[in-house]
Amino acid sequence: MSNREVRDQCASLQQKYRSYQQLGKGRGRVTYKVSPRNVMKIPLDINGVNMNFKEWDLYRQYGKSRDPKGIVYAACRVVMDQGIPCLLMEYAKPTGLSTAMPEWPDWVNRTDARQVGRDSKGRLVVYDYGD
C-alpha cells in the first residue's frame, strides 16, 4: 500500500472516530478516547503506522516492567480497522508535567514532552513513545 493510499484510508478512519473525544493530534497520529479506560491512536500516514508498531513492540517486550532506562509503558495492542493498524491503548490520565520535577522518577524527567500519566491502578506510565 502506498503512503497516499494509507493517508486516504486513515482520513476515512478519522471520520469514523470523530464522535469520540479527540485527545491530541501529532505529526503521525490522532488520538481519541473511545471509552473511560481506552484510547485509539489512528495513524495519519505511514509514519503513524510505524509509531503504532513501535509502541506495541516496546509494550510486548517489557509489559508493565521497567525497561533498561526505567521507563514503564502504557498497555496497548495493535488492532486492524479498515485494514489500517491502529493502536488501542489503556487511558493514562496525564500528569500535566511540563518541566522536570525532582520528586518524580528520573525516567519521567527524560520522557519526551513529559507524556506521562497514571494508569487505572495509579502507576506512572508513558503513553506516547512512538518517536
Helices and strands as residue ranges (DSSP letters): H 3-17, E 21-25, E 29-33, E 38-43, H 46-62, E 76-81, E 84-90, E 93-94, H 106-109, G 112-114, E 116-118, E 124-126
